[in-house]
Amino acid sequence: MIASLRPIFLIVGLLLATLGCAMLLPAIVDVIADNRDWEAFAFSAAITLLIGLGLYTGARGIPQGLSTRQAFVMTTVAWVALSLFGSLPYYWSGVVPTFTDAFFESMSGLTTTGSTVITGLDSAPPGILLWRGIQQWLGGLGIIVMAVAVLPMLQVGGMQLFKIEAFDTAEKIMPRATQISGSLTLVFIVITIICAIAYLVAGMALDDAIIHAMTTVATGGFSTKDASIGYYDSVTIDMIAVFFMILGSIPFILYVQAWQGQPAKVWKNSQVQVFLGVLLVLTVIAWWLHPRDGDPADGLVDAIFNVTSIVTGTGYTTSNYSAWGAGTNAFFFAIMFIGGCAGSTSCGIKIFRFQVMFETIKQHLNNIFYPNGIFVMKFNGKPIEENVTAAVMNFIAVYFLLFGMFAILLNMAGLSFLGAMSAAGTAISNVGPGLGPRVGPASTFQELSDAAKWIMCAAMLVGRLELFTVLVLFVPRFWRT
């Protein structure tokens, strides 16, 4: 049993060591700012590095393969371990009062959810603000690599549609991830740098530009201001955020292919086309719902920004859209489940699953009207296998089943019906803000009970790791040899 866990220890140890090194950056920032929080970061970095290197060293020398079962376990264990150790600076710095709050903030960061329990961000220590940005940036990068190199091999929720043929066996997960993660990381870094420069030119301070660039491209939504992007009251900054939120929601493997001389693959991809079309339609609806008591141009900017932010799961806000009027809450509640494209930093159900569901329904109707006809379901010009359609339909069914379960639990933990529904939706879809006075876009999650926060942490983890990656661990048959 221990031998089978050694590859997991190797990977988790390496990831923890990386996280420990990343903690040194906010420590340095706090030293420069003469803020004593550097001690919390230095101590957290030392412990994280020590344990990470211990796990890595103890597991070295093993074969570099990773079985399907080990990949499932590794993915969940890694995310929990990184969230656990990532919570140490929040707790030891005293920026949050309890370990529950620290873990909630850390889980929200690494899953790129963006829900926060921290108040007074405008005056928060610089190291903490940078750490929140780093966590979301690392979480966004980790999700991309996992979605491209791991989930297709595990056939989770229809992700096998995106399997790269050169690596078609589960035993090759490790080499495949190693080969592809370098290109994806480089693209991710380049887009983040361009975003930071754009924010800087638009008027943000250097530290704000860097942190917002990390959380925009990662579609995470952590801001350095209590009022989020709305603090800047700048159409230019709003549009920069919209542009890079969209870039973060498009499959990053397409950027790698564009870099290699195939730019047409980006705009010819059916998933990208549908995603942009959905954003356009939803923006028009949101503009129609926007209050008519101001400049229509401002209303359009508000609609574009908030629709893009919620659909992509970023969670930035420029206004309290809950107060726009009747029907607005239902609209924003519905669109928080959509998500962006597979293989991006975005979250939610994701566009490709809606495409597969539409093809399934269309084929069923065709078979009713033309019983002797032969119809082939296609995605992006290629036939869809039956196991993919089954996986997608099962995913959507389980997604809403879990959403309902988390909503009931949150209601039992003290939230109102609307609060519980929106908190469950925003957590499992990794969006960030919910609806209503307690968890809405103008609020934080600080006032929730500890029980509610732990329930939301579970929902964030399950939603971010595509449901079955976590749920399969609770099936007894999974552990049988």
VOFITI-386572 format. One record per residue (C-alpha): residue number from 0; chain; x, y, z. Coordinates in Angstrom, 2 decimals. Example, Ala and Ser with C-alpha at 12.3 -4.5 7.8 and 13.67 -1.06 7.14 Angstrom:
# VOFITI-386572
0 | A | 12.30 | -4.50 | 7.80
1 | A | 13.67 | -1.06 | 7.14
//
This chain:
# VOFITI-386572
0 | A | 0.00 | 0.00 | 0.00
1 | A | 2.79 | 2.42 | 0.97
2 | A | 4.64 | 1.64 | -2.25
3 | A | 1.56 | 2.56 | -4.27
4 | A | 1.40 | 5.91 | -2.47
5 | A | 5.01 | 6.84 | -3.19
6 | A | 4.33 | 8.39 | -6.62
7 | A | 1.64 | 10.50 | -4.96
8 | A | 4.07 | 11.59 | -2.23
9 | A | 6.59 | 12.50 | -4.93
10 | A | 4.21 | 14.82 | -6.80
11 | A | 2.58 | 16.33 | -3.70
12 | A | 6.01 | 16.90 | -2.17
13 | A | 7.20 | 18.71 | -5.29
14 | A | 4.08 | 20.86 | -5.37
15 | A | 4.41 | 21.74 | -1.68
16 | A | 8.06 | 22.67 | -2.18
17 | A | 6.99 | 24.96 | -5.03
18 | A | 4.31 | 26.51 | -2.82
19 | A | 6.87 | 27.05 | -0.06
20 | A | 9.20 | 28.88 | -2.47
21 | A | 6.27 | 31.03 | -3.63
22 | A | 5.64 | 32.10 | -0.01
23 | A | 9.04 | 33.79 | 0.03
24 | A | 7.85 | 36.42 | -2.47
25 | A | 5.24 | 38.02 | -0.16
26 | A | 7.76 | 37.69 | 2.68
27 | A | 10.21 | 39.82 | 0.70
28 | A | 7.46 | 42.33 | -0.11
29 | A | 6.58 | 42.64 | 3.58
30 | A | 10.24 | 43.12 | 4.51
31 | A | 10.50 | 45.96 | 1.99
32 | A | 7.24 | 47.46 | 3.32
33 | A | 8.50 | 47.08 | 6.92
34 | A | 5.55 | 44.87 | 7.78
35 | A | 6.08 | 42.14 | 10.36
36 | A | 3.90 | 39.68 | 8.45
37 | A | 7.11 | 38.61 | 6.75
38 | A | 7.71 | 36.40 | 9.79
39 | A | 4.46 | 34.51 | 9.21
40 | A | 5.37 | 33.95 | 5.57
41 | A | 8.95 | 32.93 | 6.36
42 | A | 7.82 | 30.43 | 9.00
43 | A | 5.08 | 29.07 | 6.72
44 | A | 7.59 | 28.76 | 3.86
45 | A | 10.06 | 26.89 | 6.06
46 | A | 7.49 | 24.35 | 7.24
47 | A | 5.98 | 23.88 | 3.77
48 | A | 9.40 | 23.48 | 2.15
49 | A | 10.59 | 21.07 | 4.84
50 | A | 7.58 | 18.78 | 4.52
51 | A | 7.48 | 19.09 | 0.73
52 | A | 11.14 | 18.23 | 0.29
53 | A | 10.80 | 15.42 | 2.83
54 | A | 7.99 | 13.82 | 0.84
55 | A | 9.82 | 14.33 | -2.44
56 | A | 13.15 | 12.97 | -1.19
57 | A | 11.53 | 9.95 | 0.41
58 | A | 9.81 | 9.01 | -2.84
59 | A | 12.68 | 9.63 | -5.26
60 | A | 14.01 | 6.81 | -7.35
61 | A | 10.61 | 5.30 | -8.09
62 | A | 9.32 | 4.67 | -11.63
63 | A | 7.90 | 7.81 | -13.23
64 | A | 4.57 | 6.25 | -14.17
65 | A | 1.25 | 7.04 | -12.55
66 | A | -1.72 | 4.70 | -12.73
67 | A | -5.29 | 5.88 | -13.16
68 | A | -6.12 | 5.16 | -9.52
69 | A | -3.03 | 7.02 | -8.32
70 | A | -3.90 | 9.98 | -10.56
71 | A | -7.36 | 10.27 | -8.99
72 | A | -5.92 | 10.16 | -5.46
73 | A | -3.04 | 12.50 | -6.28
74 | A | -5.29 | 15.18 | -7.77
75 | A | -7.55 | 15.45 | -4.71
76 | A | -4.77 | 15.03 | -2.13
77 | A | -2.64 | 17.68 | -3.85
78 | A | -5.43 | 20.27 | -3.86
79 | A | -6.28 | 19.67 | -0.20
80 | A | -2.63 | 19.71 | 0.89
81 | A | -1.86 | 22.90 | -1.04
82 | A | -4.94 | 24.59 | 0.44
83 | A | -3.99 | 23.44 | 3.93
84 | A | -0.41 | 24.73 | 3.80
85 | A | -1.47 | 27.80 | 1.84
86 | A | -3.73 | 28.77 | 4.75
87 | A | -0.83 | 29.09 | 7.22
88 | A | 0.17 | 32.69 | 6.31
89 | A | -3.43 | 33.88 | 6.65
90 | A | -3.75 | 32.36 | 10.10
91 | A | -0.33 | 33.18 | 11.53
92 | A | -0.39 | 36.75 | 10.25
93 | A | -3.66 | 37.35 | 12.11
94 | A | -5.40 | 38.75 | 9.03
95 | A | -8.25 | 36.31 | 9.73
96 | A | -9.35 | 35.31 | 13.24
97 | A | -9.75 | 31.53 | 12.87
98 | A | -8.20 | 28.60 | 11.06
99 | A | -11.56 | 27.97 | 9.38
100 | A | -11.39 | 31.42 | 7.79
101 | A | -7.77 | 30.85 | 6.77
102 | A | -8.56 | 27.54 | 5.10
103 | A | -11.63 | 29.01 | 3.40
104 | A | -9.57 | 31.87 | 1.94
105 | A | -6.84 | 29.46 | 0.82
106 | A | -9.26 | 26.99 | -0.77
107 | A | -11.10 | 29.84 | -2.47
108 | A | -7.78 | 31.11 | -3.83
109 | A | -6.38 | 27.84 | -5.17
110 | A | -9.68 | 26.78 | -6.70
111 | A | -9.89 | 30.28 | -8.27
112 | A | -13.32 | 30.74 | -6.71
113 | A | -12.69 | 34.24 | -5.38
114 | A | -15.07 | 34.20 | -2.40
115 | A | -13.39 | 36.00 | 0.49
116 | A | -13.73 | 36.35 | 4.26
117 | A | -11.24 | 39.23 | 4.50
118 | A | -12.61 | 42.72 | 5.03
119 | A | -10.65 | 45.96 | 4.71
120 | A | -8.67 | 44.91 | 1.65
121 | A | -7.82 | 48.55 | 0.88
122 | A | -5.63 | 48.66 | 4.00
123 | A | -4.57 | 45.00 | 4.13
124 | A | -0.83 | 44.15 | 4.38
125 | A | 0.90 | 44.03 | 0.97
126 | A | 2.25 | 40.53 | 1.48
127 | A | -1.22 | 39.09 | 2.13
128 | A | -2.64 | 40.78 | -0.97
129 | A | 0.20 | 39.41 | -3.08
130 | A | -0.24 | 35.93 | -1.58
131 | A | -3.91 | 35.90 | -2.54
132 | A | -2.92 | 36.77 | -6.11
133 | A | -0.17 | 34.13 | -6.21
134 | A | -2.51 | 31.43 | -4.95
135 | A | -5.07 | 32.13 | -7.65
136 | A | -2.38 | 32.34 | -10.32
137 | A | -0.88 | 28.98 | -9.29
138 | A | -4.36 | 27.47 | -9.01
139 | A | -5.27 | 28.67 | -12.50
140 | A | -2.07 | 27.24 | -13.98
141 | A | -2.60 | 23.96 | -12.14
142 | A | -6.14 | 23.64 | -13.46
143 | A | -4.95 | 24.16 | -17.05
144 | A | -2.28 | 21.46 | -16.79
145 | A | -4.72 | 19.09 | -15.09
146 | A | -7.43 | 19.71 | -17.69
147 | A | -5.06 | 19.09 | -20.58
148 | A | -2.83 | 16.34 | -19.23
149 | A | -4.77 | 14.44 | -16.57
150 | A | -8.57 | 14.66 | -16.84
151 | A | -8.76 | 13.46 | -20.48
152 | A | -6.84 | 10.34 | -19.48
153 | A | -9.18 | 9.73 | -16.55
154 | A | -12.24 | 10.23 | -18.82
155 | A | -13.85 | 12.58 | -16.29
156 | A | -17.09 | 14.23 | -17.36
157 | A | -16.49 | 13.87 | -21.09
158 | A | -13.00 | 15.38 | -20.97
159 | A | -11.74 | 12.48 | -23.10
160 | A | -12.87 | 14.61 | -26.04
161 | A | -9.65 | 16.57 | -25.56
162 | A | -7.23 | 13.67 | -25.32
163 | A | -4.05 | 14.26 | -27.28
164 | A | -3.46 | 11.14 | -29.34
165 | A | 0.29 | 11.03 | -28.78
166 | A | -0.38 | 10.06 | -25.16
167 | A | -3.28 | 7.67 | -25.13
168 | A | -2.69 | 5.54 | -22.04
169 | A | -3.22 | 6.33 | -18.38
170 | A | 0.28 | 5.05 | -17.55
171 | A | 1.76 | 7.93 | -19.56
172 | A | 0.12 | 10.68 | -17.52
173 | A | 3.39 | 11.73 | -15.86
174 | A | 5.52 | 12.06 | -19.04
175 | A | 2.62 | 13.73 | -20.82
176 | A | 2.17 | 16.35 | -18.09
177 | A | 5.89 | 17.01 | -18.03
178 | A | 6.10 | 17.59 | -21.77
179 | A | 3.06 | 19.81 | -22.09
180 | A | 3.20 | 21.86 | -18.88
181 | A | 6.26 | 23.83 | -20.00
182 | A | 4.54 | 25.32 | -23.06
183 | A | 1.32 | 26.03 | -21.15
184 | A | 3.24 | 27.72 | -18.33
185 | A | 5.13 | 29.93 | -20.77
186 | A | 1.92 | 31.03 | -22.49
187 | A | 0.30 | 31.66 | -19.10
188 | A | 3.22 | 33.82 | -17.97
189 | A | 3.28 | 35.85 | -21.20
190 | A | -0.46 | 36.60 | -21.09
191 | A | -0.19 | 37.58 | -17.40
192 | A | 2.69 | 39.98 | -18.12
193 | A | 0.79 | 41.62 | -20.99
194 | A | -2.28 | 41.99 | -18.75
195 | A | -0.20 | 43.59 | -15.97
196 | A | 1.32 | 46.07 | -18.42
197 | A | -2.14 | 46.95 | -19.73
198 | A | -3.45 | 47.60 | -16.21
199 | A | -0.37 | 49.67 | -15.42
200 | A | -0.79 | 51.84 | -18.51
201 | A | -4.50 | 52.26 | -17.66
202 | A | -3.63 | 53.83 | -14.30
203 | A | -3.28 | 51.06 | -11.72
204 | A | -0.38 | 51.16 | -9.26
205 | A | 2.36 | 48.60 | -9.97
206 | A | 1.40 | 46.22 | -7.15
207 | A | -2.32 | 46.41 | -7.98
208 | A | -1.58 | 45.83 | -11.68
209 | A | 0.49 | 42.71 | -10.97
210 | A | -2.01 | 41.19 | -8.52
211 | A | -5.04 | 41.95 | -10.68
212 | A | -3.26 | 40.53 | -13.74
213 | A | -2.65 | 37.26 | -11.89
214 | A | -6.25 | 36.98 | -10.72
215 | A | -7.75 | 38.12 | -14.05
216 | A | -5.92 | 35.64 | -16.27
217 | A | -6.59 | 32.91 | -13.69
218 | A | -10.28 | 33.97 | -13.74
219 | A | -10.07 | 34.01 | -9.96
220 | A | -11.39 | 37.42 | -8.97
221 | A | -9.40 | 38.23 | -5.83
222 | A | -8.91 | 42.00 | -5.79
223 | A | -6.83 | 44.37 | -3.68
224 | A | -9.90 | 46.54 | -3.07
225 | A | -13.14 | 45.94 | -1.19
226 | A | -15.04 | 47.44 | -4.13
227 | A | -13.22 | 45.10 | -6.56
228 | A | -12.64 | 46.53 | -10.05
229 | A | -15.44 | 49.01 | -9.39
230 | A | -13.00 | 50.90 | -7.13
231 | A | -11.19 | 52.33 | -10.16
232 | A | -14.34 | 53.65 | -11.87
233 | A | -12.56 | 53.35 | -15.23
234 | A | -14.09 | 52.07 | -18.46
235 | A | -10.59 | 51.38 | -19.78
236 | A | -9.72 | 49.13 | -16.84
237 | A | -13.12 | 47.44 | -17.10
238 | A | -12.53 | 46.58 | -20.76
239 | A | -8.99 | 45.37 | -20.12
240 | A | -10.39 | 43.04 | -17.46
241 | A | -13.10 | 41.81 | -19.84
242 | A | -10.56 | 41.09 | -22.59
243 | A | -8.24 | 39.08 | -20.35
244 | A | -11.07 | 37.27 | -18.56
245 | A | -12.15 | 36.04 | -21.98
246 | A | -8.57 | 35.07 | -22.87
247 | A | -8.36 | 33.11 | -19.61
248 | A | -11.55 | 31.24 | -20.51
249 | A | -10.35 | 29.98 | -23.90
250 | A | -8.44 | 26.64 | -24.10
251 | A | -4.78 | 27.42 | -23.51
252 | A | -3.67 | 24.58 | -25.74
253 | A | -5.03 | 26.66 | -28.65
254 | A | -2.61 | 29.46 | -27.73
255 | A | 0.24 | 26.95 | -27.80
256 | A | -0.88 | 25.83 | -31.26
257 | A | -1.18 | 29.47 | -32.38
258 | A | 2.35 | 30.06 | -31.11
259 | A | 3.47 | 27.11 | -33.23
260 | A | 2.06 | 28.73 | -36.37
261 | A | -1.59 | 27.65 | -36.34
262 | A | -3.50 | 30.80 | -35.21
263 | A | -6.63 | 29.81 | -37.15
264 | A | -7.26 | 27.01 | -34.64
265 | A | -8.31 | 29.60 | -32.05
266 | A | -11.19 | 31.25 | -33.90
267 | A | -12.19 | 28.12 | -35.85
268 | A | -12.73 | 26.13 | -32.66
269 | A | -16.48 | 25.52 | -32.21
270 | A | -16.24 | 25.72 | -28.43
271 | A | -14.69 | 29.19 | -28.65
272 | A | -17.31 | 30.33 | -31.17
273 | A | -20.19 | 29.16 | -28.98
274 | A | -18.62 | 30.69 | -25.87
275 | A | -18.28 | 34.12 | -27.48
276 | A | -21.80 | 33.86 | -28.89
277 | A | -23.21 | 33.05 | -25.45
278 | A | -21.42 | 36.05 | -23.94
279 | A | -22.88 | 38.31 | -26.62
280 | A | -26.47 | 37.12 | -26.11
281 | A | -26.25 | 37.27 | -22.31
282 | A | -24.75 | 40.78 | -22.46
283 | A | -27.73 | 42.02 | -24.47
284 | A | -30.11 | 40.50 | -21.90
285 | A | -28.18 | 42.02 | -18.98
286 | A | -28.18 | 45.42 | -20.70
287 | A | -31.96 | 45.16 | -21.02
288 | A | -32.22 | 44.30 | -17.29
289 | A | -29.93 | 47.17 | -16.26
290 | A | -31.69 | 50.17 | -14.64
291 | A | -32.65 | 52.85 | -17.16
292 | A | -31.91 | 55.80 | -14.86
293 | A | -28.39 | 56.43 | -16.16
294 | A | -26.31 | 56.67 | -19.31
295 | A | -27.10 | 53.70 | -21.61
296 | A | -23.38 | 53.47 | -22.49
297 | A | -22.50 | 53.01 | -18.81
298 | A | -25.22 | 50.36 | -18.59
299 | A | -23.70 | 48.51 | -21.54
300 | A | -20.24 | 48.54 | -19.96
301 | A | -21.76 | 47.31 | -16.70
302 | A | -23.56 | 44.52 | -18.54
303 | A | -20.49 | 43.43 | -20.52
304 | A | -18.27 | 43.40 | -17.46
305 | A | -20.53 | 41.64 | -14.99
306 | A | -21.79 | 39.02 | -17.46
307 | A | -18.23 | 38.17 | -18.51
308 | A | -17.08 | 38.06 | -14.90
309 | A | -19.86 | 35.71 | -13.75
310 | A | -19.93 | 33.42 | -16.79
311 | A | -16.14 | 32.96 | -16.73
312 | A | -16.24 | 32.43 | -12.97
313 | A | -13.88 | 35.33 | -12.29
314 | A | -16.15 | 37.08 | -9.82
315 | A | -15.00 | 40.68 | -10.16
316 | A | -17.76 | 43.26 | -9.76
317 | A | -18.26 | 46.87 | -10.81
318 | A | -21.71 | 47.27 | -9.29
319 | A | -24.20 | 45.50 | -7.06
320 | A | -26.14 | 43.75 | -9.82
321 | A | -28.42 | 42.18 | -7.20
322 | A | -30.06 | 45.60 | -6.92
323 | A | -30.70 | 46.11 | -10.65
324 | A | -34.32 | 45.08 | -10.34
325 | A | -36.76 | 42.22 | -10.65
326 | A | -35.44 | 39.27 | -12.63
327 | A | -31.77 | 40.21 | -12.18
328 | A | -31.12 | 37.73 | -9.36
329 | A | -32.62 | 34.88 | -11.37
330 | A | -30.58 | 35.88 | -14.44
331 | A | -27.21 | 36.07 | -12.68
332 | A | -27.99 | 32.94 | -10.68
333 | A | -28.62 | 31.00 | -13.90
334 | A | -25.52 | 32.17 | -15.76
335 | A | -23.11 | 31.37 | -12.92
336 | A | -23.36 | 27.67 | -13.86
337 | A | -22.29 | 28.09 | -17.50
338 | A | -18.52 | 28.53 | -17.29
339 | A | -15.97 | 28.94 | -20.05
340 | A | -14.15 | 26.46 | -22.28
341 | A | -12.51 | 23.20 | -21.27
342 | A | -8.74 | 23.49 | -20.92
343 | A | -8.95 | 27.05 | -19.62
344 | A | -8.79 | 28.55 | -16.12
345 | A | -12.57 | 28.97 | -16.17
346 | A | -15.00 | 26.90 | -14.18
347 | A | -18.66 | 25.84 | -14.12
348 | A | -20.26 | 23.17 | -16.29
349 | A | -18.32 | 24.45 | -19.32
350 | A | -19.44 | 25.20 | -22.85
351 | A | -18.46 | 21.90 | -24.48
352 | A | -20.85 | 19.96 | -22.24
353 | A | -23.75 | 22.14 | -23.34
354 | A | -22.70 | 21.51 | -26.95
355 | A | -22.65 | 17.75 | -26.40
356 | A | -26.01 | 17.91 | -24.59
357 | A | -27.50 | 19.89 | -27.48
358 | A | -26.18 | 17.32 | -29.99
359 | A | -27.65 | 14.49 | -27.89
360 | A | -31.08 | 16.14 | -27.76
361 | A | -30.94 | 16.93 | -31.47
362 | A | -30.12 | 13.33 | -32.35
363 | A | -32.94 | 12.07 | -30.14
364 | A | -35.43 | 14.35 | -31.89
365 | A | -34.09 | 13.32 | -35.31
366 | A | -34.57 | 9.66 | -34.41
367 | A | -38.17 | 10.40 | -33.43
368 | A | -39.00 | 12.21 | -36.67
369 | A | -36.84 | 10.05 | -38.95
370 | A | -36.67 | 6.57 | -37.34
371 | A | -34.83 | 5.08 | -40.30
372 | A | -32.31 | 7.89 | -40.61
373 | A | -28.66 | 7.70 | -39.63
374 | A | -27.40 | 10.69 | -37.67
375 | A | -23.89 | 11.26 | -36.35
376 | A | -23.32 | 13.57 | -33.40
377 | A | -20.30 | 15.82 | -33.88
378 | A | -18.19 | 18.13 | -31.77
379 | A | -15.76 | 20.48 | -33.46
380 | A | -16.23 | 18.56 | -36.71
381 | A | -15.45 | 15.15 | -35.22
382 | A | -17.88 | 12.33 | -34.27
383 | A | -18.79 | 12.08 | -30.60
384 | A | -18.44 | 8.63 | -29.08
385 | A | -21.29 | 7.23 | -27.00
386 | A | -19.16 | 7.02 | -23.87
387 | A | -18.56 | 10.78 | -24.13
388 | A | -22.26 | 11.63 | -24.33
389 | A | -22.97 | 9.34 | -21.38
390 | A | -20.17 | 10.93 | -19.36
391 | A | -21.41 | 14.44 | -20.12
392 | A | -25.05 | 13.72 | -19.29
393 | A | -24.02 | 11.97 | -16.07
394 | A | -21.80 | 14.92 | -15.17
395 | A | -24.60 | 17.46 | -15.62
396 | A | -27.05 | 15.33 | -13.61
397 | A | -24.60 | 14.82 | -10.75
398 | A | -23.60 | 18.49 | -10.89
399 | A | -27.10 | 19.69 | -10.12
400 | A | -27.68 | 16.87 | -7.63
401 | A | -24.61 | 18.00 | -5.66
402 | A | -25.65 | 21.63 | -6.00
403 | A | -29.01 | 20.77 | -4.41
404 | A | -27.31 | 18.81 | -1.64
405 | A | -24.91 | 21.65 | -0.80
406 | A | -27.78 | 24.17 | -0.89
407 | A | -29.76 | 22.09 | 1.63
408 | A | -26.73 | 21.77 | 3.90
409 | A | -26.05 | 25.51 | 3.75
410 | A | -29.69 | 26.23 | 4.54
411 | A | -29.38 | 23.95 | 7.58
412 | A | -26.20 | 25.85 | 8.51
413 | A | -28.16 | 29.09 | 8.86
414 | A | -28.38 | 30.70 | 5.40
415 | A | -31.66 | 31.89 | 3.94
416 | A | -33.14 | 30.05 | 0.98
417 | A | -31.69 | 32.58 | -1.53
418 | A | -28.38 | 32.76 | 0.32
419 | A | -28.02 | 28.97 | 0.49
420 | A | -28.90 | 28.51 | -3.19
421 | A | -26.51 | 31.22 | -4.38
422 | A | -23.69 | 30.22 | -1.99
423 | A | -23.94 | 26.60 | -3.17
424 | A | -24.02 | 27.72 | -6.80
425 | A | -21.11 | 30.12 | -6.50
426 | A | -19.02 | 27.53 | -4.62
427 | A | -19.57 | 24.51 | -6.87
428 | A | -19.19 | 26.73 | -9.96
429 | A | -16.14 | 28.51 | -8.46
430 | A | -17.58 | 31.93 | -9.29
431 | A | -17.02 | 34.01 | -6.12
432 | A | -19.89 | 36.36 | -5.30
433 | A | -23.36 | 35.05 | -4.57
434 | A | -26.69 | 36.83 | -4.31
435 | A | -28.58 | 38.52 | -1.50
436 | A | -27.49 | 40.77 | 1.38
437 | A | -25.14 | 38.28 | 3.14
438 | A | -23.19 | 36.72 | 0.26
439 | A | -23.97 | 39.08 | -2.63
440 | A | -21.53 | 41.05 | -4.80
441 | A | -21.37 | 43.86 | -2.21
442 | A | -20.64 | 41.49 | 0.70
443 | A | -18.04 | 39.00 | 1.94
444 | A | -18.52 | 35.52 | 3.41
445 | A | -17.10 | 36.56 | 6.81
446 | A | -20.43 | 36.41 | 8.64
447 | A | -21.19 | 32.80 | 7.72
448 | A | -20.93 | 30.12 | 10.38
449 | A | -17.91 | 27.84 | 10.47
450 | A | -20.11 | 24.94 | 9.36
451 | A | -21.26 | 26.90 | 6.29
452 | A | -17.67 | 27.77 | 5.40
453 | A | -16.53 | 24.14 | 5.57
454 | A | -19.48 | 23.08 | 3.42
455 | A | -18.50 | 25.72 | 0.87
456 | A | -14.88 | 24.53 | 0.95
457 | A | -16.06 | 21.03 | 0.05
458 | A | -18.22 | 22.42 | -2.75
459 | A | -15.32 | 24.51 | -4.13
460 | A | -13.03 | 21.47 | -4.19
461 | A | -15.58 | 19.16 | -5.81
462 | A | -16.53 | 21.77 | -8.41
463 | A | -12.96 | 22.68 | -9.29
464 | A | -11.85 | 19.06 | -9.70
465 | A | -14.76 | 18.16 | -12.02
466 | A | -16.85 | 16.24 | -9.46
467 | A | -15.93 | 12.63 | -10.20
468 | A | -12.23 | 13.13 | -9.45
469 | A | -13.26 | 13.57 | -5.81
470 | A | -16.45 | 11.47 | -5.66
471 | A | -14.77 | 8.32 | -6.96
472 | A | -12.63 | 8.23 | -3.80
473 | A | -15.78 | 7.52 | -1.75
474 | A | -16.72 | 4.45 | -3.81
475 | A | -15.52 | 1.25 | -2.04
476 | A | -14.97 | -0.54 | -5.35
477 | A | -12.36 | 2.08 | -6.29
478 | A | -10.07 | 0.85 | -3.50
479 | A | -10.41 | -2.85 | -4.26
480 | A | -7.43 | -4.47 | -5.94
//
